[in-house]
Amino acid sequence: MTVMHVLRHLMLLSVGSNLVWFSATPLLAQTPLTPTNRSVSGSSSLLPLNPNPDPLALPAQPAQVQINLNQPLTLQQAIEVGRRNNRDLQVLELQLQQSRSALRQSQAALYPTLSFQSSLARTDSAAAKLANAQAASNAAQVQQSFAQLLQAGGFTPVQTTLLQAFLTGAQGTQTAGTTSNTFDNTVQLSYNVFSSGQREASIRAAREQVRDAEFALDLQAEQLRLDITDAYYNIQQADALVRIAQAAVENSQISLRDTEARFRAGLGTRFDVLQAQVQLANNQQQLTQALSQQQTARRQLAQVLSVADNVNLTAADPIQIAGRWTLSLEDSIVLGFRNRVELAQQLTQRNVALQQRRIALANLGPQFNIGASFDTTDALADSQAPTWGYSVGGQLNWQIFDGGASRASAAQQEASAAIAETQFANFKNLIRFQIEQAFYALQANFENIQTNRVAVTQATEGLRLARLRFQAGVGTQLDVSNAETSLTQAQSNLLSATINYNRSLASLQRFVSNLPLTFAAPGGS
């Protein structure tokens, strides 16, 4: 690859003269961002990039982590893959499910509770056995005493009959059973009629926590888009630096051949040859470093996207201006205030703290519950029919004094609400600064693109003239080396300005909550 090839490639970085900077027309009439005109393949073509569906899978063999698939991706494809595979995003989706389940758990307090209990028991009582033994001993003594009385005589027939009946009853006592079988069933219904606002506050707090989880998911999705974009631009920059370094090596090789030819012809010096060799060695070292940075950038994108272990990613989009920012600084700031989820998060956390305060104070209020129960009991061993019963009632609980614990807890939640309000103001200042910083950087990088485009043209012409002067014998090898260095630096500056412009554009999109490439005006319908 010659320097002219590199120049033709880098001319894509330039911006045409018809590109207008920040428009002063009304927002609805502004020209939208111009995206790269490149079609995005369907999701099915990206399926080989998916990681192992088992999150606990751990490769155990070197072949399992060996890279054998090089996949070029556009930026939009990379964002699509990242949203599908990113682990941090998946964790927040699961946490959102947790919050929704917690809300449903809180809403269950709106309904009564119904329970059913059934028990079947067989009892063989040791106490009954002991009582039977004592009764048998007592009965034996009584029988012996009455038998002696009956033998002594002197009783009327009626008295004799009564004594015999008493003896028979005493004998029955010692044969009473010690086991029993019972079958009990109970149905209970209870409901909290009044909770001093604790139930309602718990539901509101849970609902706000669901919103907070949704905001956290949105925030991660927005940050993920910026991280993917930044990693993608790192690959583009690394690829271009490799091409620039390769062109610099080729230029150094050409200069070394020219210097050696002049030395063999007696028109040059050994010092010129040594200078050319040193320049070639330096450029080869820079190429090696650029190749290392290229591999690192590709692996960084693979890590952000959570792709399969055997995949290596490359950038398919060319390096060019990603679009124009058509909003003024003031409109951008207002739009950021309206859209940034960080501000909404602080309001949500404030609402949660206020509801938690209400829950704490409700502990000092009355709690009124009503309930009813119905139960049946059946002694399975006898011939009696099952018996049943019921109970209804209410219970009032009122904790008059708890040592100040509830009010102290409420004070903590008041402080949490105040912290959220302070954080809201802090984020508002941060959002404005972020938008201003990205806006000014975008403007500066646009100016740098124009300047460096001219510098690349001038450095290319300077290298051509330096070689002509050297070949004509009126220039030195040092002049050629300096011209090569100047061209490489100008190309790198143009590349950096373009990449930094695109980064600033992506940051502005992020800082106004990821506006798409077609804007809706603030306050517009």
C-alpha positions in Angstrom: 0.0 0.0 0.0 1.6 3.3 -1.1 1.1 6.6 0.6 -1.3 7.7 -2.2 -3.6 4.7 -1.5 -3.6 5.7 2.2 -4.3 9.3 1.2 -7.3 8.2 -1.0 -8.6 6.2 1.9 -8.2 8.9 4.4 -9.9 11.5 2.1 -13.1 9.8 3.2 -12.5 11.5 6.5 -12.9 14.9 4.9 -16.1 16.9 5.0 -17.5 18.4 1.9 -17.7 22.2 1.5 -21.5 21.9 1.5 -21.6 20.7 5.1 -23.1 23.4 7.3 -22.2 23.5 10.9 -24.7 24.3 13.6 -27.9 25.4 12.0 -29.9 28.4 13.3 -33.2 27.3 11.8 -36.1 26.2 14.0 -35.7 22.8 15.5 -38.5 21.2 13.5 -36.9 22.5 10.3 -33.4 21.3 11.0 -31.7 18.7 9.0 -31.5 15.4 10.9 -28.3 13.5 11.5 -27.1 11.7 8.4 -26.4 8.0 9.3 -24.0 5.8 7.4 -25.9 4.4 4.4 -25.4 0.7 5.1 -27.9 -2.1 5.3 -27.9 -4.2 8.5 -28.2 -7.9 8.2 -30.9 -9.8 9.9 -30.5 -11.3 13.3 -30.2 -14.8 12.0 -26.8 -14.0 10.4 -25.6 -13.0 13.9 -26.6 -16.2 15.6 -23.1 -17.7 15.5 -22.0 -14.8 17.8 -24.2 -15.9 20.6 -22.4 -17.2 23.7 -23.2 -20.5 25.4 -26.8 -20.3 26.7 -25.6 -21.9 30.0 -24.1 -19.0 32.1 -22.3 -21.5 34.3 -20.5 -23.2 31.4 -16.7 -22.8 31.7 -14.4 -23.9 28.8 -12.0 -26.6 29.9 -10.1 -27.3 26.7 -7.8 -24.9 24.7 -9.8 -25.7 21.5 -12.9 -24.3 23.1 -11.4 -20.8 23.4 -9.4 -20.8 20.2 -10.6 -18.1 17.8 -11.7 -19.6 14.5 -14.4 -17.1 13.4 -13.7 -13.6 12.2 -16.9 -11.7 12.0 -17.1 -8.1 10.5 -19.9 -6.0 12.1 -21.4 -2.7 11.4 -22.0 -0.4 14.3 -25.7 -1.0 14.3 -25.1 -4.8 14.2 -22.7 -4.5 17.2 -25.4 -2.5 19.2 -28.0 -5.2 18.3 -25.7 -8.0 19.5 -24.8 -6.2 22.6 -28.4 -5.6 23.6 -29.1 -9.2 23.1 -26.0 -10.7 24.9 -24.7 -8.2 27.4 -24.5 -9.8 30.8 -25.0 -6.6 32.8 -28.2 -5.9 30.9 -29.4 -9.5 31.6 -28.8 -9.0 35.3 -30.8 -5.8 35.4 -33.7 -7.5 33.5 -33.7 -10.2 36.2 -33.7 -7.5 38.9 -36.7 -5.9 37.2 -38.5 -9.2 37.4 -37.6 -9.4 41.1 -39.1 -5.9 41.7 -42.3 -6.8 39.9 -42.7 -9.9 42.0 -42.1 -7.8 45.1 -44.9 -5.5 44.0 -47.2 -8.4 43.5 -46.3 -9.6 47.0 -47.1 -6.2 48.5 -50.5 -6.1 46.6 -51.4 -9.5 48.2 -52.1 -7.5 51.4 -55.2 -6.1 49.7 -56.9 -9.5 50.0 -57.9 -11.7 52.9 -56.0 -14.8 53.8 -57.7 -18.2 53.9 -56.1 -21.2 55.5 -57.1 -24.8 56.0 -55.7 -27.2 58.6 -56.4 -30.9 58.9 -55.0 -33.3 61.5 -55.4 -37.0 62.1 -54.0 -38.4 65.4 -53.9 -41.6 67.3 -53.1 -41.3 71.0 -51.9 -44.0 73.4 -51.8 -42.1 76.7 -49.3 -43.1 79.4 -51.2 -41.0 81.9 -54.4 -43.1 81.1 -52.4 -46.3 81.6 -51.2 -45.1 85.0 -54.7 -44.0 86.0 -56.0 -47.4 85.0 -53.3 -49.1 87.1 -54.2 -47.0 90.1 -57.9 -47.6 89.6 -57.3 -51.3 89.4 -55.4 -51.3 92.6 -58.0 -49.2 94.4 -60.8 -51.5 93.0 -59.0 -54.6 94.2 -58.8 -53.1 97.7 -62.5 -52.1 97.6 -63.5 -55.5 96.3 -61.6 -57.2 99.1 -63.3 -54.9 101.7 -66.8 -55.4 100.4 -66.3 -59.1 100.0 -65.4 -59.2 103.6 -68.5 -57.2 104.5 -70.7 -59.5 102.3 -69.3 -62.6 104.0 -70.0 -61.0 107.4 -73.7 -60.7 106.4 -76.3 -58.5 108.1 -77.3 -56.7 104.9 -80.8 -56.5 103.4 -81.3 -57.8 99.9 -81.4 -54.3 98.5 -78.1 -53.4 100.2 -76.6 -56.5 98.9 -77.6 -55.7 95.3 -76.2 -52.2 95.6 -72.9 -53.5 96.9 -72.6 -56.0 94.1 -73.3 -53.2 91.5 -70.6 -51.0 93.0 -68.1 -53.8 92.8 -69.0 -54.4 89.1 -68.5 -50.6 88.3 -65.1 -50.7 90.0 -64.1 -53.7 87.9 -65.1 -51.7 84.7 -62.9 -48.8 85.6 -59.8 -50.8 85.4 -60.6 -51.9 81.9 -61.1 -48.4 80.3 -59.2 -47.9 77.0 -56.0 -45.8 76.8 -56.0 -45.1 73.0 -58.0 -42.6 71.0 -58.3 -41.7 67.2 -59.3 -38.1 66.3 -59.8 -36.3 63.0 -59.8 -32.5 63.2 -60.4 -29.9 60.4 -60.2 -26.1 60.7 -60.8 -23.4 58.2 -59.7 -19.8 59.1 -60.3 -16.5 57.3 -58.6 -13.3 58.4 -58.4 -9.8 56.9 -56.6 -6.6 57.9 -59.3 -4.0 57.8 -57.2 -1.0 58.9 -53.4 -0.7 58.9 -52.9 3.1 59.5 -51.7 3.4 55.9 -49.0 0.9 56.2 -50.4 -1.4 53.5 -51.0 1.3 51.0 -47.5 2.8 51.6 -45.9 -0.6 51.1 -47.6 -1.0 47.7 -46.6 2.5 46.6 -43.0 1.9 47.6 -42.9 -1.4 45.7 -44.4 0.3 42.7 -41.8 3.0 42.8 -39.1 0.4 43.2 -40.4 -1.2 40.0 -40.0 2.1 38.2 -36.5 2.5 39.7 -35.6 -1.0 38.3 -37.0 0.0 34.9 -34.9 3.2 34.9 -31.8 1.3 35.9 -32.4 -1.0 32.9 -32.9 2.0 30.6 -29.8 3.6 32.0 -27.7 0.5 31.4 -29.0 0.1 27.8 -28.0 3.7 27.1 -24.6 3.3 28.6 -24.1 0.0 26.8 -24.8 1.8 23.5 -22.2 4.3 24.3 -19.7 1.7 25.4 -20.2 -0.4 22.3 -19.9 2.7 20.1 -16.7 3.7 21.8 -15.2 0.2 21.5 -16.2 0.1 17.9 -14.5 3.4 17.2 -11.4 2.1 19.0 -11.3 -0.8 16.4 -11.7 1.7 13.5 -8.9 3.8 14.9 -6.7 0.9 15.5 -7.3 -0.4 12.0 -6.5 2.9 10.5 -3.4 3.3 12.6 -2.2 -0.1 11.3 -2.8 1.0 7.7 -0.9 4.3 8.4 2.0 2.4 10.0 2.1 -0.1 7.1 2.2 2.9 4.6 5.0 4.5 6.7 7.0 1.2 6.6 6.5 1.1 2.8 7.6 4.7 2.5 10.7 4.0 4.6 11.5 1.0 2.5 11.3 3.1 -0.7 13.5 5.7 0.9 16.0 3.1 2.0 16.2 1.6 -1.5 16.7 5.1 -3.0 19.4 5.9 -0.4 21.3 2.6 -1.0 21.1 3.1 -4.8 22.6 6.6 -4.4 25.3 5.2 -2.1 26.2 2.5 -4.6 26.4 5.1 -7.3 28.7 7.2 -5.2 26.1 10.0 -4.8 25.2 9.4 -1.2 26.9 8.7 2.1 26.9 5.9 4.6 25.3 8.2 7.1 22.3 8.7 4.8 21.9 4.9 4.6 22.0 4.6 8.4 19.4 7.3 8.8 17.1 5.5 6.4 17.6 2.2 8.2 16.8 3.8 11.6 13.7 5.4 10.2 12.6 2.0 8.8 13.2 0.3 12.2 11.2 3.0 14.0 8.3 2.6 11.6 8.4 -1.2 11.9 8.3 -0.9 15.7 5.3 1.5 15.4 3.6 -1.1 13.1 4.1 -3.8 15.7 2.6 -1.6 18.4 -0.3 -0.7 16.2 -1.1 -4.4 15.4 -1.0 -5.1 19.2 -3.5 -2.3 19.8 -5.7 -3.6 17.0 -6.0 -7.0 18.6 -6.7 -5.5 22.0 -9.4 -3.2 20.6 -11.1 -6.2 18.9 -11.1 -8.3 22.1 -12.4 -5.3 24.0 -15.5 -5.2 21.8 -15.9 -9.0 22.1 -15.9 -8.6 25.9 -18.5 -5.8 25.8 -20.8 -7.7 23.4 -20.4 -11.0 25.4 -20.0 -13.0 22.2 -18.9 -16.7 21.9 -15.4 -17.6 23.0 -14.3 -18.5 19.4 -15.3 -15.2 17.8 -13.1 -12.3 16.7 -14.8 -9.1 15.7 -13.8 -6.5 13.1 -15.3 -3.2 12.0 -17.2 -3.3 8.7 -18.1 0.4 8.6 -15.7 2.9 6.9 -14.3 5.7 8.8 -16.3 8.8 8.0 -18.4 11.5 9.6 -21.2 9.7 11.4 -23.7 12.6 11.1 -24.5 16.2 12.1 -25.8 17.5 15.3 -28.5 19.9 14.4 -29.7 21.1 17.8 -28.4 24.2 19.5 -26.5 23.9 22.8 -29.5 25.3 24.8 -32.0 22.9 23.1 -29.6 20.0 23.8 -29.4 20.9 27.5 -33.2 21.2 27.9 -33.7 17.9 26.0 -31.2 16.2 28.3 -33.0 17.5 31.4 -36.2 16.1 30.0 -35.0 12.7 28.9 -32.2 11.6 31.3 -33.3 8.7 33.4 -30.8 9.6 36.1 -33.1 12.5 37.1 -36.2 10.3 37.1 -34.3 7.8 39.2 -33.6 10.3 41.9 -37.3 11.3 42.0 -38.3 7.7 42.3 -35.8 7.1 45.1 -37.2 10.1 46.9 -40.8 8.7 46.5 -39.6 5.4 47.9 -38.1 7.1 50.9 -41.3 9.0 51.6 -43.4 5.9 51.5 -40.9 4.1 53.8 -41.3 7.0 56.2 -45.1 6.5 56.2 -44.6 2.8 56.8 -42.4 3.5 59.8 -44.9 5.9 61.3 -47.8 3.5 60.7 -46.2 1.2 63.4 -47.5 3.8 65.9 -51.0 3.7 64.6 -53.8 1.2 65.3 -54.1 -2.1 63.4 -57.5 -3.7 63.2 -58.0 -7.3 62.0 -61.1 -9.4 61.7 -61.3 -13.2 61.4 -63.5 -16.3 61.4 -62.9 -20.0 61.8 -64.9 -23.2 61.4 -63.7 -26.5 62.9 -64.9 -30.1 63.1 -63.8 -33.0 65.3 -64.5 -36.7 64.9 -63.5 -39.4 67.3 -63.1 -42.3 64.9 -63.2 -45.1 67.5 -66.7 -44.4 68.8 -70.1 -44.3 67.2 -70.7 -40.6 67.8 -71.3 -38.3 64.9 -68.6 -35.6 64.2 -69.0 -32.3 66.1 -68.4 -28.8 64.7 -68.0 -25.3 65.9 -67.1 -21.8 64.7 -65.7 -18.5 66.0 -65.8 -14.9 64.7 -64.2 -11.8 66.1 -61.9 -8.8 65.6 -58.6 -7.7 67.1 -57.3 -4.2 67.6 -53.6 -3.7 68.2 -52.1 -0.3 69.0 -48.5 0.2 69.9 -48.6 3.3 72.0 -44.9 3.7 72.7 -41.9 1.8 71.2 -39.0 3.8 72.7 -38.9 6.2 69.7 -37.8 3.5 67.2 -40.5 4.2 64.7 -39.9 7.9 64.7 -36.2 7.4 64.4 -36.8 5.2 61.4 -39.0 7.8 59.9 -36.3 10.4 60.4 -33.8 8.2 58.5 -36.2 8.0 55.5 -36.7 11.8 55.6 -32.9 12.1 55.3 -32.9 9.6 52.4 -35.5 11.8 50.6 -33.4 14.9 51.2 -30.3 13.0 49.8 -32.3 12.1 46.7 -33.3 15.8 46.2 -29.7 16.9 46.6 -28.5 14.2 44.1 -31.2 15.4 41.7 -29.6 18.9 41.7 -26.1 17.4 41.4 -27.1 15.3 38.4 -28.7 18.3 36.8 -25.4 20.1 37.0 -23.5 17.1 35.8 -25.9 16.6 32.8 -25.4 20.2 31.7 -21.6 19.9 32.0 -21.6 16.6 30.0 -23.7 18.1 27.2 -21.6 21.2 27.1 -18.3 19.3 27.1 -19.4 17.0 24.3 -20.9 19.9 22.3 -17.7 21.9 22.5 -15.6 18.8 21.7 -17.8 18.1 18.7 -17.2 21.7 17.4 -13.5 21.5 18.0 -13.1 18.2 16.3 -15.1 19.5 13.3 -12.6 22.3 13.0 -9.7 19.9 13.4 -11.0 17.7 10.6 -10.9 20.7 8.2 -7.5 21.7 9.3 -6.0 18.2 9.2 -7.5 17.5 5.8 -5.5 20.4 4.4 -2.4 19.3 6.4 -2.5 15.8 4.9 -2.6 17.3 1.4 0.3 19.5 2.2 2.3 16.8 3.9 1.8 14.5 0.9 3.0 17.2 -1.5 6.0 17.9 0.9 7.1 14.2 0.8 6.9 14.2 -3.0 9.1 17.3 -3.2 11.5 16.0 -0.6 12.1 12.9 -2.6 12.5 14.8 -5.9 15.1 17.1 -4.2 16.9 14.1 -2.7 17.0 12.3 -6.1 18.2 15.5 -7.7 21.0 15.7 -5.1 19.9 19.0 -3.6 18.1 17.5 -0.6 19.1 15.2 2.2 17.8 11.9 3.6 16.9 13.8 6.7 14.6 16.0 4.7 12.8 12.8 3.4 12.6 11.3 6.8 11.1 14.4 8.3 8.6 14.6 5.4 7.6 11.0 6.0 7.1 11.7 9.7 5.1 14.8 9.0 2.8 12.9 6.6 2.3 10.1 9.2 1.5 12.6 11.9 -0.9 14.5 9.7 -2.7 11.3 8.7 -2.9 10.3 12.4 -4.3 13.7 13.3 -7.0 13.5 10.7 -7.9 10.1 11.8 -8.0 11.2 15.5 -10.1 14.2 14.7 -12.7 12.2 12.8 -12.9 9.4 15.4 -13.1 12.0 18.2 -15.8 13.8 16.3 -17.8 10.6 16.1 -17.2 9.9 19.7 -18.4 13.4 20.7 -21.5 12.8 18.6 -22.2 9.5 20.3 -21.6 11.2 23.7 -24.1 13.9 22.9 -26.6 11.3 21.9 -26.0 9.5 25.2 -26.1 12.7 27.3 -29.5 13.7 25.9 -30.7 10.1 26.4 -29.7 8.4 23.2 -31.6 10.4 20.6 -32.0 8.5 17.4 -30.6 9.8 14.2 -33.9 11.6 13.5 -34.8 14.0 16.2 -38.0 15.2 17.7 -37.9 18.8 18.8 -38.3 19.6 22.5 -41.9 20.4 23.2 -43.0 19.1 19.8 -45.7 16.6 19.2 
